[in-house]
Amino acid sequence: MIDWGWIGDHLGAILSRTIQHLELAAIAVLFGFAISFALAVLVQSRRSTYPLISGFAGLLYTIPSLAVFAALVSVTGLTIYTAEIPLIMYTLVILVRNIVAGFDATPGDVLDAADGMGYNRRERFQRIVLPLSVPLMVAGLRLASVSTIGLVTITATLGDSFGGLGFFIFEGYHRFFPTEILTGAVPSILLAIAIDLILVRVQRRLTPWASSQPPSRPTFEQIVVGPAGGPTG
Amino acid sequence: MTKERATAATVEFEHVSKVYGPAPARPHSGAGQTPTPGAVNDLSLSIPAGKICVLVGPSGCGKTTSLKMVNRLIEPTSGRILLGGVDAASRDVTELRRGIGYVIQQTGLFPHQTIIENVGTVPRLLGWPAARVKERSEELLGLVGLDPARYAGRFPGQLSGGERQRVGVARALAADPPIMLMDEPFGAVDPIVRERLQHEFLRLQEELAKTILFVTHDIDEAIRMGDLVAVFEQGGRVAQYGTPTELLANPASDFVARFVGADRGLKRLSLSRISEVELRPAVVGRIGEPAGPAGKRAAADPFPYLLLVDAADRPVGWVRDLDIPGDGVLTEAMAIPMSPLLSGQTTLKDALSMMLDADVHTGIVVDRDGRLKGLVTTDLIGAFLQSHGSVSPLAGSQAGS
């Protein structure tokens, strides 16, 4: 059923494709986070921008990735930009909403006390609001990472130099070779799970207070997920 | 900035009003004069330095708004507030707030900071050196009865409600502000813990002598805590401002009379403490003492009991004079259950209540170390009330004796 010999012969390629997969996903999530963070800070100072920003991010999420690739190839060619722009785009809806929710999660009495103690706006944001937003921010990062790791496979449609583990899925599909399809699919799933577990640990490290205090953990309702139905190929 | 230790400062409201938004024009009514909740209408109050002034009233009457106008979390629409003679509006707002202690009902402790970090908030903002912040924070934890060794490194989520409130008080006191604002600071804890926190805070205030504005909706708390009480009514007006005794003895209006309650005579009992009552000496026998002479002493006294105390003068229990053996020594086994133990700080109301609960007419008064000071009886309390105050608290209530 599974051709172990083929796998043994291609260990080097599997490793380098795994690394490529991680790179493509990491770049997308990091840039997506940076953009989302900036947008969320903007929302903090100008609330009226939120419906627009959130709506636009939601709209981007609905565009099929193949359509974006096709449109971008004519502009940016078969470059990393063509691969990353859609990946980044799809992280925004999750990250913006979670970071904004994180900033909003500071309890009113805590804000009241912070003001009453004499924090100015900037100090209050840096020392109170920001640290308290970490659980929801990390919740957003987890969702964005897992979905991006899945989406990276689709960049294989842009050619052999992209796709990460998706390369094997596409090539195996064309060659009717199940072993190769599984060689792409199984590690990418394991990758997603591993990154998720790592982020859970990171969050515990960053929020020592939360482990001792169940109520301050994000409740299910607080975790903002993207709209139902993800971007597909 | 002058760094001299200012223990307290006066707080004066001069014709302060807060109007919320322009009242929406109503087509079928003329001038919309319905007061919005939280509005304050021409408030003038003068609070002497070092006193606790309680703002009390039904919800939406503007008491919290008045409090928050002092540290400018809310800016008044008109009028001014003088702190130590200086207009609050003329001062830099963050600097002003760092000089005013602020305690709120939900504590507002920063959940991601340890207890010691929370307490050190204002000193840190003021730029104190780290070592001094730590030293001061530990001192304050001790002051509010939390052992720094046990509590310093914990997070607020690991503390009970009462402990969190103590941390809130410690945090407000950290930079030794001359003025404290307390918005229902003991409102979120159960009645037993609340009463303990109230007593502890009053004892603390005896040493600190801060000027304190204290908001509550609970008239009993107002009477217990306040040197002065301002009763607010709907629309953000002060219906009466005076000492608790004045309020209870001479309510200025029907509203105040209703608000302080029909039992205001009884409430006066909570304004006096056992320490003000002249105590009756007890006939005492010490454990290990020969029983014979002790029995004679007890028999000579009209009160048919001997109070058994231990070597440190701490009461152990009563012994009925008839039960005292003619020879041998007094032992702990002879003691029968005791009357309630009262301290000088116990209010007459609590003392009477405890005595009624225990179905006795005599309470044993002890000092801080638990040593016997004397006895108090229902008769002594009655006599005290008759000799003090113009209104007899039992008058009209047909006190059966």
Boltz contact constraints between the chains, C-beta under 6 A:
constraints:
  - contact:
      token1: [A, 109]
      token2: [B, 104]
      max_distance: 6.0
  - contact:
      token1: [A, 109]
      token2: [B, 106]
      max_distance: 6.0
  - contact:
      token1: [A, 109]
      token2: [B, 108]
      max_distance: 6.0
  - contact:
      token1: [A, 110]
      token2: [B, 108]
      max_distance: 6.0
  - contact:
      token1: [A, 112]
      token2: [B, 108]
      max_distance: 6.0
  - contact:
      token1: [A, 113]
      token2: [B, 108]
      max_distance: 6.0
  - contact:
      token1: [A, 115]
      token2: [B, 73]
      max_distance: 6.0
  - contact:
      token1: [A, 116]
      token2: [B, 71]
      max_distance: 6.0
  - contact:
      token1: [A, 116]
      token2: [B, 97]
      max_distance: 6.0
  - contact:
      token1: [A, 116]
      token2: [B, 102]
      max_distance: 6.0
  - contact:
      token1: [A, 117]
      token2: [B, 121]
      max_distance: 6.0
  - contact:
      token1: [A, 117]
      token2: [B, 122]
      max_distance: 6.0
  - contact:
      token1: [A, 118]
      token2: [B, 94]
      max_distance: 6.0
  - contact:
      token1: [A, 118]
      token2: [B, 97]
      max_distance: 6.0
  - contact:
      token1: [A, 118]
      token2: [B, 98]
      max_distance: 6.0
  - contact:
      token1: [A, 118]
      token2: [B, 125]
      max_distance: 6.0
  - contact:
      token1: [A, 120]
      token2: [B, 94]
      max_distance: 6.0
  - contact:
      token1: [A, 128]
      token2: [B, 110]
      max_distance: 6.0
  - contact:
      token1: [A, 131]
      token2: [B, 112]
      max_distance: 6.0
  - contact:
      token1: [A, 132]
      token2: [B, 112]
      max_distance: 6.0
  - contact:
      token1: [A, 209]
      token2: [B, 111]
      max_distance: 6.0
  - contact:
      token1: [A, 209]
      token2: [B, 112]
      max_distance: 6.0
  - contact:
      token1: [A, 209]
      token2: [B, 155]
      max_distance: 6.0
  - contact:
      token1: [A, 212]
      token2: [B, 155]
      max_distance: 6.0
  - contact:
      token1: [A, 212]
      token2: [B, 157]
      max_distance: 6.0
  - contact:
      token1: [A, 212]
      token2: [B, 158]
      max_distance: 6.0
  - contact:
      token1: [A, 213]
      token2: [B, 157]
      max_distance: 6.0
  - contact:
      token1: [A, 216]
      token2: [B, 111]
      max_distance: 6.0
